[in-house]
Amino acid sequence: MIRIRPMVPDDIPDIVNIEKACFPDPWNALLFYIELRHPDVHSLVAADRKKCCAYLIFRKEEKGLHILNLAVIESHRRRGIAGKLLRRMLHYAKRVSAPALILEVSENNTAARAFYTAKGFEVYGREAGYYEHDASDALRMMKKLEKM
Ligand SMILES: CC(C)(COP(=O)(O)OP(=O)(O)OC[C@H]1O[C@@H](n2cnc3c(N)ncnc32)[C@H](O)[C@@H]1OP(=O)(O)O)[C@@H](O)C(=O)NCCC(=O)NCCS
């Protein structure tokens, strides 16, 4: 059974494999070790007893919780796993009264744009040539959260 739990250092080899499979400019293990130690950075994994199949990492900032990375291995997509990770993040957002969730996504990433739109995010900005690997623009997306 797949469950959502906080990321621990032992997960990092799995996470780096997911990164390499999902992104043209993957984060390396050292970057994850550094981020895991940062007090404002939070990370979740979706895992069975042996392996992680997805993860979400975000940072608490003044304007809201900033999604740094979200990925699900290809074989496990369209099963609601990213949605479950996001729901867990929303529980945390409510606890800390975060005003919004924010992120950047490549304009060419149709799957991720569809996912975030389905989850209530809206585009509020664009940054030209943000992604080095294909010089694509980043769309800045935000989901505003109700005050509790
Ligand atoms: C984007 C991503 C995280 C979505 O993960 P997922 O677990 O497949 O998403 P879910 O199953 O929770 O999808 C929930 C809803 O989002 C939308 N959605 C997700 N993937 C979609 C796709 N490829 N095309 C259209 N809509 C999509 C649908 O509305 C979906 O609901 P449905 O399956 O009932 O139609 C996944 O495709 C991924 O890891 N992509 C590669 C990494 C990446 O681009 N990360 C984002 C960086 S900003």
The ligand as a Gaussian input file, in Angstrom:
#p B3LYP/6-31G(d) Opt

LIG

0 1
 C        2.282000      16.512000     -13.026000
 C        2.318000      15.202000     -12.225000
 C        3.039000      15.453000     -10.919000
 C        0.873000      14.725000     -11.963000
 O        0.928000      13.573000     -11.114000
 P       -0.246000      12.468000     -11.065000
 O       -0.056000      11.649000      -9.839000
 O       -0.311000      11.756000     -12.361000
 O       -1.542000      13.406000     -10.905000
 P       -2.968000      12.955000     -10.340000
 O       -3.229000      11.528000     -10.705000
 O       -3.075000      13.336000      -8.901000
 O       -3.898000      13.908000     -11.256000
 C       -4.998000      14.650000     -10.734000
 C       -5.662000      15.384000     -11.884000
 O       -4.720000      16.284000     -12.534000
 C       -4.989000      16.322000     -13.955000
 N       -3.882000      15.700000     -14.697000
 C       -2.808000      15.064000     -14.176000
 N       -1.995000      14.645000     -15.176000
 C       -2.572000      15.025000     -16.334000
 C       -2.207000      14.881000     -17.705000
 N       -1.081000      14.242000     -18.079000
 N       -3.030000      15.388000     -18.648000
 C       -4.177000      16.016000     -18.298000
 N       -4.591000      16.193000     -17.016000
 C       -3.778000      15.713000     -16.045000
 C       -6.261000      15.511000     -14.153000
 O       -7.353000      16.393000     -13.950000
 C       -6.145000      14.509000     -13.001000
 O       -7.398000      13.934000     -12.646000
 P       -7.938000      12.635000     -13.452000
 O       -6.806000      11.645000     -13.527000
 O       -9.091000      12.176000     -12.607000
 O       -8.333000      13.135000     -14.820000
 C        3.043000      14.080000     -13.053000
 O        2.534000      14.058000     -14.376000
 C        4.547000      14.221000     -13.108000
 O        5.261000      13.783000     -12.202000
 N        5.081000      14.817000     -14.197000
 C        6.547000      14.942000     -14.369000
 C        7.181000      15.882000     -13.363000
 C        6.603000      17.284000     -13.428000
 O        6.401000      17.838000     -14.510000
 N        6.360000      17.867000     -12.243000
 C        5.806000      19.204000     -12.103000
 C        6.899000      20.198000     -11.948000
 S        6.221000      21.830000     -11.719000

